[in-house]
Amino acid sequence: MEKVKLLDQTYSIFKNEKDGFNLEETEKIITDYFKDFDYILGDWSYGKLRLKGFNSRRNPNFKSINDIDKVDDYLKDYCAYGCKYFILAKEDVAQ
């Protein structure tokens, strides 16, 4: 799995649907807000990248709205049909 460094944290590119990951664009919009999340989903809508954080149930900041087990529902309900997207996983998160 390819690894990237963002916010002084190493992430694995867990999923890269339709080659959706773009490091330069991700670096432009990521903020410290995402440091507490185990996973970061990036999806493309109308040519713009949007980010959303998700956690595993083991994370002390876990809330059901950010449950990584529900990422497929999020993609279906909140993302453009068939969009390019990626999921980054913190290196220390058990897969």
Contact map, one row per residue, 1 for C-alpha under 8 A:
11100000000111000000000000000000000000000000000000000000000000000000000000000000000000000000000
11110000000110000000000000000000000000000000000000000000000000000000000000000000000000000000000
11111000011110000000000000000000000000000000000000000000000000000000000000000000000000000000000
01111100011110000000000000000000000000000000000000000000000000000000000000000000000000000000000
00111111111000000000000000000000000000000000000000000000000000000000000000000000000000000000000
00011111111000000000000000100000000000000000000000000000000000000000000000000000000000000000000
00001111100000000000000000000011001000000000000000000000000000000000000000000000000000000000000
00001111110000000000000000000000000000000000000000000000000000000000000000000000000000000000000
00001111111000000000000000000000000000000000000000000000000000000000000000000000000000000110000
00111101111100000000000000000000000000000000000000000000000000000000000000000000000000000110000
00111100111110000000000000000000000000000000000000000000000000000000000000000000000000011110000
11110000011111000000000000000000000000000000000000000000000000000000000000000000000000011110000
11110000001111110000000000000000000000000000000000000000000000000000000000000000000001111000000
10000000000111110000000000000000000000000000000000000000000000000000000000000000000001111000000
00000000000011111000000000000000000000000000000000000000000000000000000000000000000011110000000
00000000000011111111100000000000000000000000000000000000000000000000000000000000000111100000000
00000000000000111111000000000000000000000000000000000000000000000000000000000000000111000000000
00000000000000011111000000000000000000000000000000000000000000000000000000000000001110000000000
00000000000000011111100000000000000000000000000000000000000000000000000000000000000111000000000
00000000000000011111110000000000000000000111000000000000000000000000000000000000000111000000000
00000000000000010011111001000000000000000100000000000000000000000000000000000000000011000000000
00000000000000000001111111000000000000000000000000000000000000000000000000000000000000000000000
00000000000000000000111111100000000000000000000000000000000000000000000000000000000000000000000
00000000000000000000011111110000000000000000000000000000000000000000000000000000000000000000000
00000000000000000000011111111000000000000000000010000000000000000000000000000000000000000000000
00000000000000000000111111111100000000000000000010000000000000000000000000000000000000000000000
00000100000000000000001111111100000000000000000000000000000000000000000000000000000000000000000
00000000000000000000000111111100000000000000000000000000000000000000000000000000000000000000000
00000000000000000000000011111110000000000000000000000000000000000000000000000000000000000000000
00000000000000000000000001111111110000000000000000100000000000000000000000000000000000000000000
00000010000000000000000000001111111000000000000000000000000000000000000000000000000000000000000
00000010000000000000000000000111111000000000000000000000000000000000000000000000000000000000000
00000000000000000000000000000111111100000000000000000000000000000000000000000000000000000000000
00000000000000000000000000000111111110010000000000001000000000000000000000000000000000000000000
00000010000000000000000000000011111110000000000000000000000000000000000000000000000000000000000
00000000000000000000000000000000111111000000000000000000000010000000000000000000000000000000000
00000000000000000000000000000000011111110000000000001110000000000000000000000000000000000000000
00000000000000000000000000000000000111110000000000001111001000000000000000000000000000001100100
00000000000000000000000000000000000011111000000000001110000000000001000000000000000000111100000
00000000000000000000000000000000010011111100000000111100000000000000000000000000000000111000000
00000000000000000000000000000000000000111110000000111100000000000000000000000000000011110000000
00000000000000000001100000000000000000011111000011110000000000000000000000000000000011100000000
00000000000000000001000000000000000000001111100011100000000000000000000000000010001111000000000
00000000000000000001000000000000000000000111111111000000000000000000000000000001001110000000000
00000000000000000000000000000000000000000011111111000000000000000000000000000011001000000000000
00000000000000000000000000000000000000000001111100000000000000000000000000000000000000000000000
00000000000000000000000000000000000000000001111110000000000000000000000000000000000000000000000
00000000000000000000000000000000000000000001111111000000000000000000000000000000000000000000000
00000000000000000000000011000000000000000111101111100000000000000000000000000000000000000000000
00000000000000000000000000000000000000000111100111110000000000000000000000000000000000000000000
00000000000000000000000000000100000000011110000011111000000000000000000000000000000000000000000
00000000000000000000000000000000000000011100000001111100000000000000000000000000000000000000000
00000000000000000000000000000000010011111000000000111110000000000100000000000000000000000000000
00000000000000000000000000000000000011111000000000011111000000000111001000000000000000000000000
00000000000000000000000000000000000011100000000000001111111011100111000000000000000000000000000
00000000000000000000000000000000000001000000000000000111111001000011100000000000000000000000000
00000000000000000000000000000000000000000000000000000011111101000010000000000000000000000000000
00000000000000000000000000000000000000000000000000000011111101000000000000000000000000000000000
00000000000000000000000000000000000001000000000000000011111111000000000000000000000000000000000
00000000000000000000000000000000000000000000000000000000111111000000000000000000000000000000000
00000000000000000000000000000000000100000000000000000010001111100000000000000000000000000000000
00000000000000000000000000000000000000000000000000000011111111110110000000000000000000000000000
00000000000000000000000000000000000000000000000000000010000011111110000000000000000000000000000
00000000000000000000000000000000000000000000000000000000000001111110000000000000000000000000000
00000000000000000000000000000000000000000000000000000000000000111110000000000000000000000000000
00000000000000000000000000000000000000000000000000001110000001111111010000000000000000000000000
00000000000000000000000000000000000000000000000000000111100001111111111000000000000000000000000
00000000000000000000000000000000000000100000000000000111000000000111111000000000000000000000000
00000000000000000000000000000000000000000000000000000001000000000011111100000000000000000000000
00000000000000000000000000000000000000000000000000000000000000000111111111000000000000000000000
00000000000000000000000000000000000000000000000000000100000000000011111111100000000000000000000
00000000000000000000000000000000000000000000000000000000000000000000111111110000000000000000000
00000000000000000000000000000000000000000000000000000000000000000000011111111000000000000000000
00000000000000000000000000000000000000000000000000000000000000000000011111111110000000000000000
00000000000000000000000000000000000000000000000000000000000000000000001111111111000000000000000
00000000000000000000000000000000000000000000000000000000000000000000000111111111100000000000000
00000000000000000000000000000000000000000000000000000000000000000000000011111110000000000000000
00000000000000000000000000000000000000000000000000000000000000000000000001111111000000000000000
00000000000000000000000000000000000000000010100000000000000000000000000001111111101000000000000
00000000000000000000000000000000000000000001100000000000000000000000000000110111111000000000000
00000000000000000000000000000000000000000000000000000000000000000000000000010011111000000000000
00000000000000000000000000000000000000000000000000000000000000000000000000000001111100000000000
00000000000000000100000000000000000000000011100000000000000000000000000000000011111110000000000
00000000000000011111000000000000000000000011000000000000000000000000000000000000011111000000000
00000000000000111111100000000000000000001111000000000000000000000000000000000000001111100000000
00000000000011111011100000000000000000001110000000000000000000000000000000000000000111110000000
00000000000011110000000000000000000000111100000000000000000000000000000000000000000011111000000
00000000001111100000000000000000000000111000000000000000000000000000000000000000000001111100000
00000000001111000000000000000000000001110000000000000000000000000000000000000000000000111110100
00000000111100000000000000000000000001100000000000000000000000000000000000000000000000011111100
00000000111100000000000000000000000000000000000000000000000000000000000000000000000000001111100
00000000000000000000000000000000000000000000000000000000000000000000000000000000000000000111110
00000000000000000000000000000000000001000000000000000000000000000000000000000000000000001111111
00000000000000000000000000000000000000000000000000000000000000000000000000000000000000000001111
00000000000000000000000000000000000000000000000000000000000000000000000000000000000000000000111
